[in-house]
Amino acid sequence: MTQPDLIIFDCDGVLVDSEVLSCRCLSKVLASYGIDLGLDQALDLFLGRSMTAVVEHYAALGRPIPEQFSAELTAGVRAAFTSALCPIEGVSSVLEGLQIPHCVASSSDVDRVSLSLSLTGLAQHFDNRLYTSQMVERGKPAPDLFFYAAERMQADPRRTLVIEDSISGVTAATINRATAKRFFVRRGPIVCSGEWRIFGERIGRI
């Protein structure tokens, strides 16, 4: 692939530095239901997963989550994001120089993605090109969301570059036959997949 036809960005942990904030909120809400989930556990179990995945996980363990879970978690995350959410360092410069079609595909719901991008000044780079797990039958690690995003963007999944930071997202992209590799937020440059990487303001062949 000399140049991808489409770049799909995950949101949490790739565009915005939200994962610790949101997982702290998750731990706090679950604690109010008598469920002990530490921050490290939350990151290991639910990084890149949807709220539905959380509910299904505990239902399978015989610990049903109350109906108000979604509303309480959403309110907590909104408050945390409003006070502390920041973009990933350097990502704004990358997006400003990006000439390849691009979009967001996230396990978060549309309202949360829109809020995250608005609070961090990144919304202008994506307009309405936001695709979430609400729009497909199966979220990550199933490949449905990436297929859906590529279809909506009129791109061939085989010529699509996915930038992800979670195991579930990388799994989904790999099944999707889009190239993908883990994105390490705090371990050096912004690295994306296969033959390609983003470093500073460049997209180039490795």
Solvent accessible surface area in square Angstrom, and as a share of the most:
residue,aa,sasa,rsa
1,M,51,0.23
2,T,107,0.62
3,Q,96,0.43
4,P,2,0.01
5,D,62,0.32
6,L,1,0.00
7,I,0,0.00
8,I,0,0.00
9,F,3,0.01
10,D,8,0.04
11,C,1,0.00
12,D,19,0.10
13,G,2,0.02
14,V,1,0.01
15,L,0,0.00
16,V,0,0.00
17,D,50,0.26
18,S,0,0.00
19,E,26,0.12
20,V,50,0.29
21,L,31,0.15
22,S,14,0.09
23,C,9,0.05
24,R,138,0.50
25,C,17,0.10
26,L,10,0.05
27,S,19,0.12
28,K,157,0.66
29,V,16,0.09
30,L,0,0.00
31,A,63,0.49
32,S,85,0.55
33,Y,46,0.17
34,G,59,0.56
35,I,10,0.05
36,D,134,0.69
37,L,9,0.04
38,G,33,0.32
39,L,57,0.28
40,D,106,0.55
41,Q,96,0.43
42,A,0,0.00
43,L,43,0.21
44,D,122,0.63
45,L,74,0.37
46,F,15,0.06
47,L,40,0.20
48,G,22,0.21
49,R,90,0.33
50,S,25,0.16
51,M,55,0.24
52,T,82,0.47
53,A,11,0.08
54,V,5,0.03
55,V,57,0.33
56,E,105,0.47
57,H,59,0.26
58,Y,14,0.05
59,A,57,0.45
60,A,90,0.70
61,L,114,0.56
62,G,55,0.53
63,R,103,0.38
64,P,108,0.68
65,I,21,0.10
66,P,47,0.30
67,E,176,0.79
68,Q,87,0.39
69,F,4,0.02
70,S,53,0.34
71,A,70,0.54
72,E,72,0.32
73,L,10,0.05
74,T,61,0.35
75,A,63,0.49
76,G,27,0.26
77,V,7,0.04
78,R,119,0.43
79,A,66,0.51
80,A,22,0.17
81,F,2,0.01
82,T,89,0.52
83,S,95,0.61
84,A,51,0.40
85,L,17,0.08
86,C,73,0.44
87,P,54,0.34
88,I,11,0.05
89,E,162,0.73
90,G,39,0.38
91,V,3,0.02
92,S,42,0.27
93,S,43,0.28
94,V,4,0.02
95,L,5,0.02
96,E,118,0.53
97,G,43,0.41
98,L,18,0.09
99,Q,162,0.72
100,I,16,0.08
101,P,78,0.49
102,H,20,0.09
103,C,0,0.00
104,V,0,0.00
105,A,0,0.00
106,S,1,0.00
107,S,11,0.07
108,S,15,0.09
109,D,33,0.17
110,V,48,0.28
111,D,102,0.53
112,R,53,0.19
113,V,1,0.00
114,S,47,0.30
115,L,31,0.15
116,S,1,0.00
117,L,2,0.01
118,S,72,0.46
119,L,72,0.36
120,T,17,0.10
121,G,43,0.41
122,L,2,0.01
123,A,42,0.33
124,Q,134,0.59
125,H,25,0.11
126,F,0,0.00
127,D,99,0.51
128,N,131,0.67
129,R,58,0.21
130,L,20,0.10
131,Y,16,0.06
132,T,0,0.00
133,S,19,0.12
134,Q,120,0.53
135,M,76,0.34
136,V,29,0.16
137,E,166,0.74
138,R,131,0.48
139,G,27,0.26
140,K,9,0.04
141,P,53,0.33
142,A,16,0.13
143,P,15,0.09
144,D,31,0.16
145,L,0,0.00
146,F,0,0.00
147,F,91,0.38
148,Y,52,0.20
149,A,0,0.00
150,A,0,0.00
151,E,126,0.56
152,R,137,0.50
153,M,40,0.18
154,Q,170,0.76
155,A,18,0.14
156,D,48,0.25
157,P,31,0.19
158,R,143,0.52
159,R,83,0.30
160,T,0,0.00
161,L,0,0.00
162,V,0,0.00
163,I,1,0.00
164,E,0,0.00
165,D,9,0.05
166,S,0,0.00
167,I,119,0.60
168,S,12,0.08
169,G,0,0.00
170,V,28,0.16
171,T,52,0.30
172,A,0,0.00
173,A,0,0.00
174,T,85,0.49
175,I,97,0.49
176,N,1,0.00
177,R,158,0.58
178,A,4,0.03
179,T,45,0.26
180,A,24,0.19
181,K,102,0.43
182,R,94,0.34
183,F,6,0.02
184,F,64,0.26
185,V,44,0.26
186,R,172,0.63
187,R,187,0.68
188,G,54,0.52
189,P,55,0.35
190,I,25,0.13
191,V,29,0.17
192,C,1,0.00
193,S,0,0.00
194,G,49,0.47
195,E,55,0.25
196,W,15,0.05
197,R,91,0.33
198,I,1,0.00
199,F,95,0.40
200,G,44,0.43
201,E,121,0.54
202,R,153,0.56
203,I,44,0.22
204,G,29,0.28
205,R,144,0.53
206,I,117,0.59
